Amino acid sequence: MVIFSNLEISEIFASTGNIADMDAIDVLDPTHPPTHLHSTLRFLRVDRRDISFLRFVLEAYEGVAVLTTLDAAKGVVSISVAPGSEPMVEEILKNLNSSGEIMAERLPDRSTALKVINEH
């Protein structure tokens, strides 16, 4: 990935005059976010008693992540992480796990989460 400053981006746009050229540029500058934003989906299995706590912790970081309960009885949840917030969410989960406040098992993908939900 190539990282451009705002000035370089302005120069590229000024020289080409084509907005399509801007779409190909990835920017790692919080004052100029990327043009294509996609949230990241994480799947976890947590103790069902910890679902609300985890939801409240993530909600405290407004705009960072949204927790959705997929199966409350089995503690399967998904977390939709805002673009650029992945390291922060990983750090939050790591700290909650290491402190013993929650026990979270990361599920690799949606199909694994569905298998856990459909287990008897």
C-alpha positions in Angstrom: 0.0 0.0 0.0 1.2 3.5 -0.8 0.5 6.2 1.7 0.0 9.7 0.4 -0.2 13.0 2.3 -3.1 15.3 1.8 -0.9 17.6 -0.3 0.1 14.7 -2.6 -3.5 13.7 -3.0 -4.5 17.3 -3.9 -1.7 17.4 -6.4 -2.7 14.1 -8.0 -6.3 15.2 -8.2 -5.3 18.7 -9.6 -3.1 17.1 -12.3 -5.6 14.6 -13.5 -8.9 16.3 -12.6 -10.4 12.9 -12.4 -12.3 11.8 -9.3 -11.9 8.2 -10.3 -8.1 8.5 -9.6 -9.0 9.5 -6.0 -10.8 6.2 -5.4 -7.6 4.2 -5.9 -5.7 6.1 -3.1 -5.6 4.7 0.4 -5.0 7.4 3.0 -3.9 6.7 6.5 -4.6 10.2 7.8 -7.5 10.7 10.3 -8.2 14.2 8.8 -8.8 12.5 5.4 -10.4 9.1 5.7 -10.3 6.5 2.9 -12.8 6.8 0.2 -14.0 3.2 0.5 -15.2 2.3 4.0 -16.0 -1.2 5.0 -16.6 -2.4 8.5 -14.9 -5.6 9.7 -17.0 -8.4 11.2 -15.7 -10.4 14.1 -17.3 -13.5 15.6 -16.9 -14.5 19.3 -18.3 -17.0 21.8 -18.6 -15.5 25.3 -20.3 -16.5 28.5 -23.9 -15.6 27.9 -23.9 -13.6 31.2 -21.1 -11.4 29.7 -23.0 -10.4 26.5 -24.6 -7.2 28.0 -21.4 -6.2 29.7 -19.4 -6.5 26.5 -22.1 -4.6 24.6 -22.0 -1.7 27.1 -18.2 -1.6 27.0 -18.1 -1.4 23.2 -20.9 1.2 23.2 -18.9 3.4 25.6 -16.4 3.8 22.7 -19.0 5.6 20.5 -18.7 4.8 16.8 -16.1 2.1 17.2 -18.0 -1.1 17.2 -21.5 -2.6 17.4 -22.2 -5.9 19.0 -25.1 -8.2 17.7 -26.2 -11.3 19.6 -26.5 -14.2 17.2 -27.4 -16.8 19.9 -27.8 -15.7 23.5 -28.0 -19.2 24.9 -24.7 -20.2 23.4 -23.0 -16.8 23.8 -22.3 -16.3 20.1 -22.0 -12.7 19.1 -20.8 -10.7 16.1 -19.0 -7.4 16.4 -19.1 -5.0 13.5 -15.9 -2.9 13.7 -15.7 0.6 12.2 -12.9 1.1 9.6 -9.7 1.9 11.3 -10.9 0.8 14.7 -9.7 -2.8 14.4 -6.6 -2.3 16.6 -8.6 -0.5 19.3 -11.3 -3.3 19.4 -8.6 -6.0 19.5 -6.9 -4.2 22.4 -10.3 -3.8 24.3 -11.0 -7.6 23.9 -7.4 -8.5 24.9 -7.6 -6.4 28.0 -11.0 -7.7 29.0 -9.8 -11.3 28.5 -6.5 -10.9 30.3 -8.1 -9.2 33.3 -10.6 -12.0 33.6 -13.6 -9.7 33.2 -14.9 -11.8 30.3 -13.8 -15.1 28.6 -14.1 -14.6 24.9 -13.2 -17.2 22.3 -12.6 -15.8 18.8 -14.5 -17.7 16.0 -12.6 -17.5 12.7 -15.6 -16.8 10.5 -19.4 -16.8 10.0 -19.6 -20.4 9.0 -17.9 -21.5 12.3 -20.2 -19.2 14.2 -23.2 -20.9 12.5 -21.8 -24.4 13.3 -21.5 -23.4 17.0 -25.1 -22.1 16.9 -26.4 -25.3 15.3 -24.6 -27.7 17.6 -26.8 -29.7 19.9 
